[in-house]
Amino acid sequence: MEGLAVEWQPVVVASLMMALDVVTGFAGAVKSRNIQSGKMREGLWHKAGFFGLISLAFVYEVAAAWMNFEADAMGLGVAVPELPAVSGACIFIVATEVVSVCENLCTLNPDVAKLPVVKSIKQRGSDGAGPGGGQGQD
């Protein structure tokens, strides 16, 4: 086995986005004088779930590489697809966190809600559930 080529950069970007979400969510809660430990706990559990998703994707990448190495050594002629699962999970996480940070920024500065990009995000997010108003939810 040549070595694992799992990229660390997407994990760092996803982690930074999660941290930014926590910080902006807490700031929004402070601004609106609505700090709730239950919401903060729920948001942290969501972050733990995201790290669990990254871990699961990493395990898949390692297992696929190992199984392919073993199958090749045995001459089986079969292979498990080696997908960039960690990067895929991180893309999902970053996209989710971008929406959440935008919601939090709208709480901090209502002028942000008037930006075309944010309006577009809010319109797509209001198809039933609606925006959660930020404050550390995710």
N, C-alpha and C positions, 0 to 999 in steps of 0.2 A: 504494500500500500504506500503510495507516494506521499501521503500526508493529507490531512483534511484541508479543504479550501473553503471553509466557512468564513464568510466575510464578517468582520467585527464592526465595520462602519455603520451598516444599517441598524445594528443593535444599539450603538451609541446614539444615533439620531433618534430612534424610537424612545430611548430612555430620556433623552433631553426633552423631547416633546411631552412625555408624561410628566416630567418635573415642571415644565413650563405650565402645563395644565393645572397642576396642584397649586403652584404659586399664584397664577392668575385667578383661579377659583377661590382661593383663600382671600386674595385681595378684594375680589368682588363681594365676598361675604362680609368682610370687614367694612367695606364701603356702604353696603346696604344694611349694616348692623344686624346681620342674620347668620351669625356663626353657629353652626349646628354640628356637634361632634358626630352625630349619626350619619349626616351627609358626608362628612370627611372620611369616616370609617368606610362607608360604602364606596366612595371614590378610591380609597386605597385598596380595597378588595378587588375593584376592577383592574387596578394597576397590577396587582398580584396575578390576576387571571391573564393579563397580557404577557407577563413574564413567564407564566406557565405555558402559554401558546408558543412563545419563542423557544422555550426549553423543549417542548414536544417537537417542534420543527427541527431543532438541532439533533435530537435523538433520531429522527427520521433520516436526516442527512448522513449521520454517522453509520446508522444501520444499513442504509442503502449502499454506501461505499464499502462497508465490511462484507456484506452479502455478495456484492459483485466481485470483490477480491477473492473470496472463498470459492464462488461459482466458477470464476475464471481459472483458479488454481486446480480445481477438480475437472475442468474441461466440460462443464455442463452445457455451455452454449446458451445460457439464459442470463438475463440481467434485470435488475430492478431499476426503474427510472431514477436517475439522480437529479432531482428537481431542486431549484434554489428555494427551499422551503423557508429558511430563516429570513431571507430577503422578502419573500412574499408575505410572511406574517408581519414583518416590520412595515411594509408598505401599507397593509391594512391598519396597523396601529397608528402610524403617522397620519393617515387620512382621517381616522376617527378623532385623533387628538387635535388636528387642525380645526375641525368643526367645533370641538369643545372649547378650545382656546378662543376662537372667534366669538362664541357665545359669552365667554367670560369677559372678553374685551368690550363687548357691547354693554355689559353691566358696568364696567369701569368708566367707559366713555361712550355715551349714547351717539356721538358723532360717527363712531366706527360703524354703527348699524346702518348708516346712510351710504356707505361705500358700496359700489356695484357688486363687488365680489362677495361681500358679506350678505347683501340682499339676496343674491343668487343662492348662497348656502342656506339661508334661513327659509327661502321659498321651498327648496327641496326637502328641508327637514320638517316642514309643517304639514306633511301629508297624513296627519292623524295623531302622531305622538306630540308633535310640536317641539320647539326648543325648550330645554329644561331650565334656561335661565342661568346656566353655569353654576358658580359657587361650589366647585369641587365635586361635581357629580361623577365625572369620569377622569 
